[in-house]
Amino acid sequence: MIDFSHFLAGLFWYGALILIPGGVFSLLLHFLLSLPMRRRDRALFFLDLAETVLQRGQAVEPAMVSAAENHDREMGVRFFLVAAHIENGDRLGEALEKEPRFLPPQINAILRAGEKLGDLKKVLPACREVLRVAPDTVRTTMHYMVAILLLFAPIACGIICLVSVMVIPKFKEVAWATNAPLWPLTTFVFDNTFWLVALELVIFMGLLAVVLVYVGGPGLVRWFRFPGVPIVDWITWRVPWKQKKLLRTFSAMLAVLLDGGVPEADAVRLAGDCTANDVCRVRVREVTAALERGVKLDDAVGAFDDNGEFHWRLTNAIHARGGFLNALRGWHEALDAKAFQQEETAAHAVTSGLVILNGVVVGLVVTAVFGVIISMINAAAAL
């Protein structure tokens, strides 16, 4: 008969060692994966609030203070901080500047540009362009990559480190004691164990940094911005899908400003500020300099876009009806689609590459260990 006390003890240890840690990890993973979407939902809530208030012909500032009095925690702590700054007499742009982590930096810049324009309602479509949600496949792939990195990669690195410290040295001693001839692959692994483990750790730390940027968002990236050294902005511009999103933001805001009657040079400068990227601001200065020399706008924007597509898109928009934003909307959607496709492809490549790399390293270690055993068996059989 089964000892009931042993059965209960087994259930207790099963829950303590497996179910509880697994549940805690699942909750932590859900919390981390939902952070980007929660930031986006809070920004969309603010845009919905601002749009509703502006359609009624009211100011945004009193509406934010009134909404904060409801004490809805879903709005986030920084919403209440922004409302507190407004209650102390600050305008919306000043309050957002004091709490830059409430909204994404591009949204902050666009709203401040709308204040300078004198009509926040006109820039809200550009804000929604920035917050366009990724397709489900892209989000699923990113979440899969995060789960792989947080669960599979640390376990693989730990096992490889444990084998290199506890197992491989013992097999080295046995191989040297028996003078068994080793395979070249076994010799290679034994001589380069440290570098194999270091390669795993370096790759894991690099990918972990990518995950932290994805989860932490603009608030985390802001800590790595240094005045006069735009390393983060340069890296962002060099990432293909990020570059397309920056180009979309610049184009959408430029279209909104031109539709609002802002002079071309001012519209270009404000649209460049709305990207919140120093590389884009440098290119905007080139566009502005070309405008001051008398170059037409559609020709001047060639300095912003390397492949020249922005030039002919804007040329067609100038002759289209319905305004610049409507004329360029199809291109903005195409930029989004290409950016999401590239992001999904990169996430698949990273996760697949990590799994394959771990498999190769584990295969090398296992082959080297069994190579010692086979060499010892062959040496004993030859006696």
ROSESE-60238 format. One record per residue (C-alpha): x, y, z; residue in three letters; residue number from 1. Coordinates in nm, 2 decimals. Example, Ala and Ser with C-alpha at 12.3 -4.5 7.8 and 13.67 -1.06 7.14 Angstrom:
REM residues 2
+--------+--------+--------+------+-----+
:      X :      Y :      Z : code : pos :
+--------+--------+--------+------+-----+
:   1.23 :  -0.45 :   0.78 :  ALA :   1 :
:   1.37 :  -0.11 :   0.71 :  SER :   2 :
+--------+--------+--------+------+-----+
REM end
This chain:
REM residues 383
+--------+--------+--------+------+-----+
:      X :      Y :      Z : code : pos :
+--------+--------+--------+------+-----+
:   0.00 :   0.00 :   0.00 :  MET :   1 :
:   0.11 :   0.36 :  -0.06 :  ILE :   2 :
:   0.21 :   0.55 :   0.24 :  ASP :   3 :
:  -0.03 :   0.84 :   0.25 :  PHE :   4 :
:   0.21 :   1.06 :   0.44 :  SER :   5 :
:   0.48 :   1.00 :   0.17 :  HIS :   6 :
:   0.22 :   1.09 :  -0.10 :  PHE :   7 :
:   0.13 :   1.42 :   0.07 :  LEU :   8 :
:   0.50 :   1.50 :   0.12 :  ALA :   9 :
:   0.56 :   1.43 :  -0.25 :  GLY :  10 :
:   0.27 :   1.66 :  -0.35 :  LEU :  11 :
:   0.41 :   1.93 :  -0.12 :  PHE :  12 :
:   0.76 :   1.91 :  -0.27 :  TRP :  13 :
:   0.62 :   1.90 :  -0.62 :  TYR :  14 :
:   0.43 :   2.22 :  -0.55 :  GLY :  15 :
:   0.71 :   2.38 :  -0.37 :  ALA :  16 :
:   0.98 :   2.30 :  -0.63 :  LEU :  17 :
:   0.78 :   2.30 :  -0.96 :  ILE :  18 :
:   0.44 :   2.46 :  -0.94 :  LEU :  19 :
:   0.52 :   2.76 :  -0.73 :  ILE :  20 :
:   0.84 :   2.86 :  -0.92 :  PRO :  21 :
:   0.67 :   2.79 :  -1.25 :  GLY :  22 :
:   0.37 :   3.01 :  -1.15 :  GLY :  23 :
:   0.60 :   3.29 :  -1.03 :  VAL :  24 :
:   0.80 :   3.27 :  -1.36 :  PHE :  25 :
:   0.48 :   3.28 :  -1.56 :  SER :  26 :
:   0.35 :   3.58 :  -1.38 :  LEU :  27 :
:   0.69 :   3.76 :  -1.42 :  LEU :  28 :
:   0.69 :   3.67 :  -1.79 :  LEU :  29 :
:   0.34 :   3.80 :  -1.84 :  HIS :  30 :
:   0.42 :   4.12 :  -1.66 :  PHE :  31 :
:   0.74 :   4.18 :  -1.87 :  LEU :  32 :
:   0.57 :   4.10 :  -2.20 :  LEU :  33 :
:   0.27 :   4.32 :  -2.13 :  SER :  34 :
:   0.48 :   4.63 :  -2.04 :  LEU :  35 :
:   0.51 :   4.76 :  -2.40 :  PRO :  36 :
:   0.14 :   4.71 :  -2.47 :  MET :  37 :
:   0.05 :   4.88 :  -2.14 :  ARG :  38 :
:   0.26 :   5.18 :  -2.23 :  ARG :  39 :
:   0.09 :   5.20 :  -2.57 :  ARG :  40 :
:  -0.26 :   5.17 :  -2.42 :  ASP :  41 :
:  -0.19 :   5.45 :  -2.18 :  ARG :  42 :
:  -0.07 :   5.67 :  -2.46 :  ALA :  43 :
:  -0.38 :   5.58 :  -2.66 :  LEU :  44 :
:  -0.60 :   5.66 :  -2.36 :  PHE :  45 :
:  -0.44 :   6.01 :  -2.34 :  PHE :  46 :
:  -0.49 :   6.07 :  -2.72 :  LEU :  47 :
:  -0.85 :   5.96 :  -2.69 :  ASP :  48 :
:  -0.90 :   6.19 :  -2.40 :  LEU :  49 :
:  -0.74 :   6.48 :  -2.58 :  ALA :  50 :
:  -0.93 :   6.42 :  -2.90 :  GLU :  51 :
:  -1.27 :   6.40 :  -2.71 :  THR :  52 :
:  -1.20 :   6.72 :  -2.52 :  VAL :  53 :
:  -1.07 :   6.91 :  -2.83 :  LEU :  54 :
:  -1.38 :   6.81 :  -3.03 :  GLN :  55 :
:  -1.59 :   6.97 :  -2.76 :  ARG :  56 :
:  -1.39 :   7.29 :  -2.79 :  GLY :  57 :
:  -1.24 :   7.26 :  -2.45 :  GLN :  58 :
:  -0.88 :   7.27 :  -2.32 :  ALA :  59 :
:  -0.69 :   6.95 :  -2.25 :  VAL :  60 :
:  -0.53 :   7.06 :  -1.93 :  GLU :  61 :
:  -0.85 :   7.08 :  -1.71 :  PRO :  62 :
:  -0.97 :   6.75 :  -1.85 :  ALA :  63 :
:  -0.65 :   6.58 :  -1.74 :  MET :  64 :
:  -0.68 :   6.72 :  -1.39 :  VAL :  65 :
:  -1.04 :   6.61 :  -1.38 :  SER :  66 :
:  -0.95 :   6.26 :  -1.51 :  ALA :  67 :
:  -0.68 :   6.23 :  -1.25 :  ALA :  68 :
:  -0.93 :   6.29 :  -0.97 :  GLU :  69 :
:  -1.09 :   5.95 :  -1.05 :  ASN :  70 :
:  -0.78 :   5.78 :  -0.92 :  HIS :  71 :
:  -0.78 :   5.51 :  -1.19 :  ASP :  72 :
:  -0.46 :   5.31 :  -1.15 :  ARG :  73 :
:  -0.47 :   5.19 :  -1.51 :  GLU :  74 :
:  -0.36 :   5.53 :  -1.61 :  MET :  75 :
:  -0.02 :   5.49 :  -1.45 :  GLY :  76 :
:   0.16 :   5.69 :  -1.19 :  VAL :  77 :
:   0.31 :   5.93 :  -1.44 :  ARG :  78 :
:  -0.03 :   6.04 :  -1.56 :  PHE :  79 :
:  -0.11 :   6.17 :  -1.21 :  PHE :  80 :
:   0.23 :   6.34 :  -1.20 :  LEU :  81 :
:   0.16 :   6.52 :  -1.53 :  VAL :  82 :
:  -0.18 :   6.62 :  -1.40 :  ALA :  83 :
:  -0.01 :   6.75 :  -1.08 :  ALA :  84 :
:   0.22 :   6.97 :  -1.29 :  HIS :  85 :
:  -0.07 :   7.10 :  -1.48 :  ILE :  86 :
:  -0.26 :   7.17 :  -1.16 :  GLU :  87 :
:   0.04 :   7.38 :  -1.04 :  ASN :  88 :
:   0.01 :   7.60 :  -1.35 :  GLY :  89 :
:   0.21 :   7.43 :  -1.62 :  ASP :  90 :
:   0.09 :   7.40 :  -1.98 :  ARG :  91 :
:   0.06 :   7.05 :  -2.13 :  LEU :  92 :
:   0.40 :   7.08 :  -2.31 :  GLY :  93 :
:   0.58 :   7.19 :  -2.00 :  GLU :  94 :
:   0.42 :   6.91 :  -1.79 :  ALA :  95 :
:   0.52 :   6.65 :  -2.05 :  LEU :  96 :
:   0.87 :   6.78 :  -2.05 :  GLU :  97 :
:   0.90 :   6.74 :  -1.68 :  LYS :  98 :
:   0.76 :   6.38 :  -1.70 :  GLU :  99 :
:   0.92 :   6.26 :  -2.02 :  PRO : 100 :
:   0.85 :   5.89 :  -1.94 :  ARG : 101 :
:   0.47 :   5.93 :  -1.95 :  PHE : 102 :
:   0.45 :   5.92 :  -2.33 :  LEU : 103 :
:   0.69 :   5.79 :  -2.59 :  PRO : 104 :
:   0.95 :   6.06 :  -2.68 :  PRO : 105 :
:   0.81 :   6.10 :  -3.04 :  GLN : 106 :
:   0.46 :   6.16 :  -2.90 :  ILE : 107 :
:   0.60 :   6.42 :  -2.66 :  ASN : 108 :
:   0.78 :   6.60 :  -2.94 :  ALA : 109 :
:   0.47 :   6.59 :  -3.17 :  ILE : 110 :
:   0.24 :   6.73 :  -2.90 :  LEU : 111 :
:   0.49 :   7.01 :  -2.83 :  ARG : 112 :
:   0.50 :   7.09 :  -3.20 :  ALA : 113 :
:   0.12 :   7.09 :  -3.19 :  GLY : 114 :
:   0.13 :   7.35 :  -2.91 :  GLU : 115 :
:   0.36 :   7.57 :  -3.12 :  LYS : 116 :
:   0.12 :   7.52 :  -3.41 :  LEU : 117 :
:  -0.16 :   7.64 :  -3.19 :  GLY : 118 :
:  -0.39 :   7.34 :  -3.27 :  ASP : 119 :
:  -0.33 :   7.00 :  -3.09 :  LEU : 120 :
:  -0.61 :   6.85 :  -3.29 :  LYS : 121 :
:  -0.42 :   6.86 :  -3.61 :  LYS : 122 :
:  -0.12 :   6.66 :  -3.48 :  VAL : 123 :
:  -0.33 :   6.38 :  -3.32 :  LEU : 124 :
:  -0.34 :   6.17 :  -3.65 :  PRO : 125 :
:   0.04 :   6.18 :  -3.66 :  ALA : 126 :
:   0.05 :   6.06 :  -3.30 :  CYS : 127 :
:  -0.17 :   5.77 :  -3.39 :  ARG : 128 :
:   0.06 :   5.69 :  -3.68 :  GLU : 129 :
:   0.35 :   5.65 :  -3.43 :  VAL : 130 :
:   0.14 :   5.42 :  -3.20 :  LEU : 131 :
:   0.03 :   5.19 :  -3.48 :  ARG : 132 :
:   0.01 :   4.84 :  -3.33 :  VAL : 133 :
:   0.22 :   4.56 :  -3.47 :  ALA : 134 :
:   0.05 :   4.26 :  -3.62 :  PRO : 135 :
:  -0.02 :   3.96 :  -3.40 :  ASP : 136 :
:   0.25 :   3.76 :  -3.57 :  THR : 137 :
:   0.51 :   4.02 :  -3.49 :  VAL : 138 :
:   0.41 :   4.04 :  -3.12 :  ARG : 139 :
:   0.39 :   3.66 :  -3.09 :  THR : 140 :
:   0.74 :   3.62 :  -3.24 :  THR : 141 :
:   0.88 :   3.89 :  -3.01 :  MET : 142 :
:   0.72 :   3.73 :  -2.70 :  HIS : 143 :
:   0.86 :   3.39 :  -2.81 :  TYR : 144 :
:   1.20 :   3.54 :  -2.84 :  MET : 145 :
:   1.18 :   3.69 :  -2.49 :  VAL : 146 :
:   1.05 :   3.36 :  -2.34 :  ALA : 147 :
:   1.34 :   3.17 :  -2.51 :  ILE : 148 :
:   1.60 :   3.41 :  -2.37 :  LEU : 149 :
:   1.46 :   3.43 :  -2.02 :  LEU : 150 :
:   1.41 :   3.05 :  -1.98 :  LEU : 151 :
:   1.60 :   2.84 :  -2.23 :  PHE : 152 :
:   1.92 :   3.04 :  -2.28 :  ALA : 153 :
:   2.01 :   3.08 :  -1.90 :  PRO : 154 :
:   1.95 :   2.70 :  -1.85 :  ILE : 155 :
:   2.16 :   2.62 :  -2.15 :  ALA : 156 :
:   2.44 :   2.85 :  -2.04 :  CYS : 157 :
:   2.42 :   2.71 :  -1.68 :  GLY : 158 :
:   2.44 :   2.35 :  -1.80 :  ILE : 159 :
:   2.74 :   2.42 :  -2.03 :  ILE : 160 :
:   2.92 :   2.61 :  -1.76 :  CYS : 161 :
:   2.86 :   2.32 :  -1.51 :  LEU : 162 :
:   2.98 :   2.06 :  -1.76 :  VAL : 163 :
:   3.29 :   2.26 :  -1.84 :  SER : 164 :
:   3.38 :   2.30 :  -1.47 :  VAL : 165 :
:   3.27 :   1.96 :  -1.32 :  MET : 166 :
:   3.28 :   1.71 :  -1.61 :  VAL : 167 :
:   3.54 :   1.80 :  -1.87 :  ILE : 168 :
:   3.83 :   1.84 :  -1.62 :  PRO : 169 :
:   3.77 :   1.48 :  -1.49 :  LYS : 170 :
:   3.77 :   1.34 :  -1.84 :  PHE : 171 :
:   4.09 :   1.53 :  -1.91 :  LYS : 172 :
:   4.25 :   1.36 :  -1.62 :  GLU : 173 :
:   4.13 :   1.02 :  -1.73 :  VAL : 174 :
:   4.25 :   1.07 :  -2.08 :  ALA : 175 :
:   4.60 :   1.18 :  -1.97 :  TRP : 176 :
:   4.62 :   0.89 :  -1.72 :  ALA : 177 :
:   4.54 :   0.63 :  -1.98 :  THR : 178 :
:   4.74 :   0.79 :  -2.26 :  ASN : 179 :
:   4.46 :   0.71 :  -2.49 :  ALA : 180 :
:   4.48 :   0.89 :  -2.83 :  PRO : 181 :
:   4.21 :   1.16 :  -2.85 :  LEU : 182 :
:   4.01 :   1.27 :  -3.15 :  TRP : 183 :
:   4.11 :   1.61 :  -3.29 :  PRO : 184 :
:   3.76 :   1.73 :  -3.21 :  LEU : 185 :
:   3.80 :   1.62 :  -2.85 :  THR : 186 :
:   4.13 :   1.80 :  -2.82 :  THR : 187 :
:   3.99 :   2.11 :  -2.98 :  PHE : 188 :
:   3.69 :   2.12 :  -2.73 :  VAL : 189 :
:   3.92 :   2.05 :  -2.43 :  PHE : 190 :
:   4.16 :   2.32 :  -2.53 :  ASP : 191 :
:   3.89 :   2.58 :  -2.60 :  ASN : 192 :
:   3.63 :   2.51 :  -2.34 :  THR : 193 :
:   3.67 :   2.86 :  -2.19 :  PHE : 194 :
:   3.61 :   3.03 :  -2.52 :  TRP : 195 :
:   3.31 :   2.82 :  -2.60 :  LEU : 196 :
:   3.15 :   2.91 :  -2.27 :  VAL : 197 :
:   3.25 :   3.28 :  -2.31 :  ALA : 198 :
:   3.09 :   3.28 :  -2.66 :  LEU : 199 :
:   2.77 :   3.15 :  -2.52 :  GLU : 200 :
:   2.77 :   3.41 :  -2.24 :  LEU : 201 :
:   2.85 :   3.70 :  -2.46 :  VAL : 202 :
:   2.58 :   3.62 :  -2.71 :  ILE : 203 :
:   2.33 :   3.56 :  -2.42 :  PHE : 204 :
:   2.42 :   3.90 :  -2.26 :  MET : 205 :
:   2.39 :   4.08 :  -2.60 :  GLY : 206 :
:   2.04 :   3.93 :  -2.66 :  LEU : 207 :
:   1.94 :   4.00 :  -2.30 :  LEU : 208 :
:   2.02 :   4.36 :  -2.37 :  ALA : 209 :
:   1.79 :   4.36 :  -2.67 :  VAL : 210 :
:   1.51 :   4.21 :  -2.45 :  VAL : 211 :
:   1.57 :   4.47 :  -2.19 :  LEU : 212 :
:   1.54 :   4.75 :  -2.45 :  VAL : 213 :
:   1.22 :   4.59 :  -2.58 :  TYR : 214 :
:   1.07 :   4.55 :  -2.23 :  VAL : 215 :
:   1.20 :   4.87 :  -2.08 :  GLY : 216 :
:   1.11 :   5.09 :  -2.38 :  GLY : 217 :
:   1.21 :   5.45 :  -2.43 :  PRO : 218 :
:   1.24 :   5.51 :  -2.05 :  GLY : 219 :
:   1.53 :   5.26 :  -2.03 :  LEU : 220 :
:   1.70 :   5.38 :  -2.35 :  VAL : 221 :
:   1.70 :   5.73 :  -2.22 :  ARG : 222 :
:   1.96 :   5.63 :  -1.96 :  TRP : 223 :
:   2.21 :   5.56 :  -2.23 :  PHE : 224 :
:   2.18 :   5.89 :  -2.41 :  ARG : 225 :
:   2.48 :   6.11 :  -2.37 :  PHE : 226 :
:   2.49 :   6.48 :  -2.47 :  PRO : 227 :
:   2.69 :   6.52 :  -2.79 :  GLY : 228 :
:   2.74 :   6.15 :  -2.84 :  VAL : 229 :
:   2.42 :   6.02 :  -3.02 :  PRO : 230 :
:   2.53 :   5.65 :  -3.01 :  ILE : 231 :
:   2.18 :   5.53 :  -2.93 :  VAL : 232 :
:   2.02 :   5.74 :  -3.21 :  ASP : 233 :
:   2.29 :   5.62 :  -3.46 :  TRP : 234 :
:   2.22 :   5.26 :  -3.38 :  ILE : 235 :
:   1.84 :   5.32 :  -3.40 :  THR : 236 :
:   1.88 :   5.48 :  -3.75 :  TRP : 237 :
:   2.09 :   5.18 :  -3.86 :  ARG : 238 :
:   1.83 :   4.92 :  -3.76 :  VAL : 239 :
:   1.62 :   4.88 :  -4.08 :  PRO : 240 :
:   1.27 :   4.86 :  -3.93 :  TRP : 241 :
:   1.35 :   5.15 :  -3.69 :  LYS : 242 :
:   1.47 :   5.36 :  -3.98 :  GLN : 243 :
:   1.14 :   5.30 :  -4.16 :  LYS : 244 :
:   0.94 :   5.40 :  -3.85 :  LYS : 245 :
:   1.14 :   5.72 :  -3.81 :  LEU : 246 :
:   1.09 :   5.80 :  -4.18 :  LEU : 247 :
:   0.72 :   5.74 :  -4.13 :  ARG : 248 :
:   0.71 :   5.96 :  -3.83 :  THR : 249 :
:   0.89 :   6.24 :  -4.01 :  PHE : 250 :
:   0.67 :   6.21 :  -4.32 :  SER : 251 :
:   0.35 :   6.20 :  -4.12 :  ALA : 252 :
:   0.43 :   6.50 :  -3.91 :  MET : 253 :
:   0.56 :   6.70 :  -4.21 :  LEU : 254 :
:   0.23 :   6.63 :  -4.39 :  ALA : 255 :
:   0.03 :   6.74 :  -4.09 :  VAL : 256 :
:   0.23 :   7.06 :  -4.06 :  LEU : 257 :
:   0.21 :   7.14 :  -4.43 :  LEU : 258 :
:  -0.17 :   7.08 :  -4.43 :  ASP : 259 :
:  -0.18 :   7.32 :  -4.13 :  GLY : 260 :
:  -0.03 :   7.60 :  -4.34 :  GLY : 261 :
:   0.31 :   7.60 :  -4.16 :  VAL : 262 :
:   0.60 :   7.74 :  -4.38 :  PRO : 263 :
:   0.81 :   7.47 :  -4.53 :  GLU : 264 :
:   1.13 :   7.54 :  -4.34 :  ALA : 265 :
:   0.95 :   7.55 :  -4.01 :  ASP : 266 :
:   0.75 :   7.24 :  -4.09 :  ALA : 267 :
:   1.07 :   7.04 :  -4.18 :  VAL : 268 :
:   1.24 :   7.15 :  -3.86 :  ARG : 269 :
:   0.94 :   7.07 :  -3.64 :  LEU : 270 :
:   0.89 :   6.73 :  -3.81 :  ALA : 271 :
:   1.26 :   6.65 :  -3.75 :  GLY : 272 :
:   1.22 :   6.73 :  -3.38 :  ASP : 273 :
:   0.92 :   6.50 :  -3.36 :  CYS : 274 :
:   1.14 :   6.20 :  -3.45 :  THR : 275 :
:   1.33 :   6.25 :  -3.12 :  ALA : 276 :
:   1.64 :   6.13 :  -3.31 :  ASN : 277 :
:   1.97 :   6.33 :  -3.35 :  ASP : 278 :
:   2.06 :   6.16 :  -3.68 :  VAL : 279 :
:   1.73 :   6.27 :  -3.82 :  CYS : 280 :
:   1.79 :   6.62 :  -3.69 :  ARG : 281 :
:   2.12 :   6.64 :  -3.87 :  VAL : 282 :
:   1.96 :   6.54 :  -4.20 :  ARG : 283 :
:   1.68 :   6.79 :  -4.13 :  VAL : 284 :
:   1.94 :   7.06 :  -4.11 :  ARG : 285 :
:   2.06 :   6.96 :  -4.46 :  GLU : 286 :
:   1.71 :   6.98 :  -4.59 :  VAL : 287 :
:   1.65 :   7.32 :  -4.43 :  THR : 288 :
:   1.98 :   7.45 :  -4.58 :  ALA : 289 :
:   1.87 :   7.33 :  -4.92 :  ALA : 290 :
:   1.54 :   7.51 :  -4.88 :  LEU : 291 :
:   1.72 :   7.83 :  -4.79 :  GLU : 292 :
:   1.92 :   7.80 :  -5.11 :  ARG : 293 :
:   1.59 :   7.80 :  -5.30 :  GLY : 294 :
:   1.56 :   7.42 :  -5.37 :  VAL : 295 :
:   1.21 :   7.29 :  -5.39 :  LYS : 296 :
:   1.08 :   7.09 :  -5.10 :  LEU : 297 :
:   1.04 :   6.76 :  -5.29 :  ASP : 298 :
:   1.40 :   6.79 :  -5.41 :  ASP : 299 :
:   1.53 :   6.90 :  -5.07 :  ALA : 300 :
:   1.39 :   6.60 :  -4.88 :  VAL : 301 :
:   1.63 :   6.38 :  -5.08 :  GLY : 302 :
:   1.89 :   6.46 :  -4.81 :  ALA : 303 :
:   1.67 :   6.28 :  -4.55 :  PHE : 304 :
:   1.60 :   5.96 :  -4.74 :  ASP : 305 :
:   1.89 :   5.76 :  -4.88 :  ASP : 306 :
:   1.70 :   5.56 :  -5.15 :  ASN : 307 :
:   1.51 :   5.86 :  -5.29 :  GLY : 308 :
:   1.16 :   5.72 :  -5.24 :  GLU : 309 :
:   1.06 :   6.00 :  -5.02 :  PHE : 310 :
:   1.14 :   6.25 :  -5.30 :  HIS : 311 :
:   0.90 :   6.10 :  -5.55 :  TRP : 312 :
:   0.63 :   6.02 :  -5.29 :  ARG : 313 :
:   0.63 :   6.39 :  -5.18 :  LEU : 314 :
:   0.63 :   6.50 :  -5.55 :  THR : 315 :
:   0.32 :   6.30 :  -5.61 :  ASN : 316 :
:   0.16 :   6.43 :  -5.29 :  ALA : 317 :
:   0.21 :   6.79 :  -5.39 :  ILE : 318 :
:  -0.01 :   6.74 :  -5.70 :  HIS : 319 :
:  -0.27 :   6.52 :  -5.52 :  ALA : 320 :
:  -0.60 :   6.64 :  -5.37 :  ARG : 321 :
:  -0.71 :   6.60 :  -5.02 :  GLY : 322 :
:  -0.40 :   6.71 :  -4.84 :  GLY : 323 :
:  -0.05 :   6.57 :  -4.79 :  PHE : 324 :
:  -0.15 :   6.33 :  -4.51 :  LEU : 325 :
:  -0.42 :   6.16 :  -4.71 :  ASN : 326 :
:  -0.19 :   6.14 :  -5.02 :  ALA : 327 :
:   0.10 :   5.99 :  -4.82 :  LEU : 328 :
:  -0.12 :   5.75 :  -4.60 :  ARG : 329 :
:  -0.07 :   5.46 :  -4.84 :  GLY : 330 :
:   0.31 :   5.50 :  -4.82 :  TRP : 331 :
:   0.30 :   5.52 :  -4.44 :  HIS : 332 :
:   0.11 :   5.19 :  -4.43 :  GLU : 333 :
:   0.36 :   5.04 :  -4.66 :  ALA : 334 :
:   0.65 :   5.16 :  -4.44 :  LEU : 335 :
:   0.48 :   5.00 :  -4.14 :  ASP : 336 :
:   0.42 :   4.67 :  -4.32 :  ALA : 337 :
:   0.79 :   4.65 :  -4.43 :  LYS : 338 :
:   0.91 :   4.75 :  -4.08 :  ALA : 339 :
:   0.69 :   4.48 :  -3.91 :  PHE : 340 :
:   0.81 :   4.22 :  -4.17 :  GLN : 341 :
:   1.17 :   4.30 :  -4.10 :  GLN : 342 :
:   1.12 :   4.30 :  -3.73 :  GLU : 343 :
:   0.95 :   3.96 :  -3.74 :  GLU : 344 :
:   1.22 :   3.82 :  -3.96 :  THR : 345 :
:   1.50 :   3.94 :  -3.73 :  ALA : 346 :
:   1.32 :   3.79 :  -3.43 :  ALA : 347 :
:   1.28 :   3.45 :  -3.60 :  HIS : 348 :
:   1.65 :   3.46 :  -3.71 :  ALA : 349 :
:   1.77 :   3.54 :  -3.36 :  VAL : 350 :
:   1.57 :   3.27 :  -3.18 :  THR : 351 :
:   1.65 :   3.01 :  -3.44 :  SER : 352 :
:   2.01 :   3.11 :  -3.44 :  GLY : 353 :
:   2.03 :   3.09 :  -3.06 :  LEU : 354 :
:   1.87 :   2.74 :  -3.05 :  VAL : 355 :
:   2.11 :   2.62 :  -3.33 :  ILE : 356 :
:   2.41 :   2.77 :  -3.16 :  LEU : 357 :
:   2.33 :   2.61 :  -2.82 :  ASN : 358 :
:   2.27 :   2.28 :  -3.00 :  GLY : 359 :
:   2.61 :   2.30 :  -3.17 :  VAL : 360 :
:   2.80 :   2.39 :  -2.85 :  VAL : 361 :
:   2.62 :   2.11 :  -2.66 :  VAL : 362 :
:   2.69 :   1.87 :  -2.95 :  GLY : 363 :
:   3.06 :   1.96 :  -2.94 :  LEU : 364 :
:   3.09 :   1.90 :  -2.57 :  VAL : 365 :
:   2.90 :   1.57 :  -2.58 :  VAL : 366 :
:   3.10 :   1.45 :  -2.87 :  THR : 367 :
:   3.43 :   1.54 :  -2.70 :  ALA : 368 :
:   3.32 :   1.36 :  -2.38 :  VAL : 369 :
:   3.21 :   1.04 :  -2.56 :  PHE : 370 :
:   3.53 :   1.07 :  -2.77 :  GLY : 371 :
:   3.73 :   1.02 :  -2.46 :  VAL : 372 :
:   3.53 :   0.71 :  -2.37 :  ILE : 373 :
:   3.56 :   0.56 :  -2.72 :  ILE : 374 :
:   3.94 :   0.63 :  -2.73 :  SER : 375 :
:   3.98 :   0.45 :  -2.39 :  MET : 376 :
:   3.77 :   0.15 :  -2.51 :  ILE : 377 :
:   3.98 :   0.13 :  -2.83 :  ASN : 378 :
:   4.30 :   0.16 :  -2.64 :  ALA : 379 :
:   4.19 :  -0.12 :  -2.40 :  ALA : 380 :
:   4.09 :  -0.34 :  -2.69 :  ALA : 381 :
:   4.43 :  -0.30 :  -2.85 :  ALA : 382 :
:   4.61 :  -0.44 :  -2.55 :  LEU : 383 :
+--------+--------+--------+------+-----+
REM end
